Amino acid sequence: MDLYDAIKKRYACRSYDSKPIEKEKLDRVIEAARLAPSAKNLQDWRFVIVTDEKIRKEVASACNEQTFIATAPAIIVGCSNSDYKMRCGLPISSIDVAIAMEHIALAATAEGLASCWIGSFYPEKLKPVLDIPERVEIIEVMPIGYPADKETHRPRESVEKIVCYDKWQL
Ligand SMILES: Cc1cc2nc3c(=O)[nH]c(=O)nc-3n(C[C@H](O)[C@H](O)[C@H](O)COP(=O)(O)O)c2cc1C
């Protein structure tokens, strides 16, 4: 699938078919994350892929009881090992992991799968479920699988509202 088609097709899927994801597909999706850029090429991201049904339900529970998450055959939990800050003052952890997670979302779409970004989770509940050490930061949770809902495209702001040229005019 063309990149722009994947960007247009991706949507937040909130119901999944129980059909497992073929190993080759999941491997290609993970490879898309591995190839993502990162500050100083540190690649300090780590991904826990949850397929076990009992653990998926526990993950969904730690995500503010968003039970639809457990319907996905795989849940990818994006974590960061890094406390490095860029010169601009921003920590790289959430930026680097977010880039890799969106690679995952777009690659999943290209594979005929669907996904959903999940930021509503309680790290203190989720870490023990997955044996994630205290020093590691959980950045994002992403269920992926074959969609069981209707592909839905939510509205976006116009280019005029979000973009200006040369100087701030917004
Ligand atoms: C950082 C982030 C956190 C999000 N957290 C959640 C979440 O916890 N639960 C959920 O159902 N959707 C979540 N979403 C999905 C957004 O609601 C969704 O992307 C947005 O409404 C636009 O819809 P679309 O993805 O279908 O284009 C999150 C999206 C992002 C980018």
The ligand as an SDF file (V2000), in Angstrom:
LIG
                    3D

 31 33  0  0  0  0  0  0  0  0999 V2000
   -1.5350   10.1880   22.2040 C   0  0  0  0  0  0  0  0  0  0  0  0
   -2.9060    9.5890   21.9370 C   0  0  0  0  0  0  0  0  0  0  0  0
   -3.6080    9.0040   22.9720 C   0  0  0  0  0  0  0  0  0  0  0  0
   -4.8610    8.4030   22.7170 C   0  0  0  0  0  0  0  0  0  0  0  0
   -5.4930    7.7200   23.7280 N   0  0  0  0  0  0  0  0  0  0  0  0
   -6.6350    7.0560   23.4580 C   0  0  0  0  0  0  0  0  0  0  0  0
   -7.2360    6.2190   24.4420 C   0  0  0  0  0  0  0  0  0  0  0  0
   -6.7630    6.0730   25.5690 O   0  0  0  0  0  0  0  0  0  0  0  0
   -8.3730    5.5650   24.1100 N   0  0  0  0  0  0  0  0  0  0  0  0
   -8.9450    5.6500   22.8580 C   0  0  0  0  0  0  0  0  0  0  0  0
   -9.9630    4.9930   22.6200 O   0  0  0  0  0  0  0  0  0  0  0  0
   -8.3810    6.4300   21.8940 N   0  0  0  0  0  0  0  0  0  0  0  0
   -7.2490    7.1180   22.1650 C   0  0  0  0  0  0  0  0  0  0  0  0
   -6.6360    7.8660   21.1930 N   0  0  0  0  0  0  0  0  0  0  0  0
   -7.2300    7.9080   19.8400 C   0  0  0  0  0  0  0  0  0  0  0  0
   -7.7870    9.2860   19.4820 C   0  0  0  0  0  0  0  0  0  0  0  0
   -8.9940    9.4950   20.1720 O   0  0  0  0  0  0  0  0  0  0  0  0
   -7.9780    9.3490   17.9630 C   0  0  0  0  0  0  0  0  0  0  0  0
   -6.7370    9.1490   17.3360 O   0  0  0  0  0  0  0  0  0  0  0  0
   -8.5700   10.6920   17.5280 C   0  0  0  0  0  0  0  0  0  0  0  0
   -9.8750   10.8410   18.0080 O   0  0  0  0  0  0  0  0  0  0  0  0
   -8.5940   10.8350   16.0160 C   0  0  0  0  0  0  0  0  0  0  0  0
   -9.3010    9.7460   15.4470 O   0  0  0  0  0  0  0  0  0  0  0  0
   -8.6180    8.7940   14.3780 P   0  0  0  0  0  0  0  0  0  0  0  0
   -7.3810    8.1770   15.0020 O   0  0  0  0  0  0  0  0  0  0  0  0
   -9.6660    7.7400   14.0710 O   0  0  0  0  0  0  0  0  0  0  0  0
   -8.2560    9.6150   13.1910 O   0  0  0  0  0  0  0  0  0  0  0  0
   -5.4110    8.4690   21.4170 C   0  0  0  0  0  0  0  0  0  0  0  0
   -4.6980    9.0750   20.3800 C   0  0  0  0  0  0  0  0  0  0  0  0
   -3.4490    9.6160   20.6360 C   0  0  0  0  0  0  0  0  0  0  0  0
   -2.6720   10.2130   19.4830 C   0  0  0  0  0  0  0  0  0  0  0  0
  1  2  1  0
  2  3  1  0
  2 30  2  0
  3  4  2  0
  4  5  1  0
  4 28  1  0
  5  6  2  0
  6  7  1  0
  6 13  1  0
  7  8  2  0
  7  9  1  0
  9 10  1  0
 10 11  2  0
 10 12  1  0
 12 13  2  0
 13 14  1  0
 14 15  1  0
 14 28  1  0
 15 16  1  0
 16 17  1  0
 16 18  1  0
 18 19  1  0
 18 20  1  0
 20 21  1  0
 20 22  1  0
 22 23  1  0
 23 24  1  0
 24 25  2  0
 24 26  1  0
 24 27  1  0
 28 29  2  0
 29 30  1  0
 30 31  1  0
M  END
$$$$
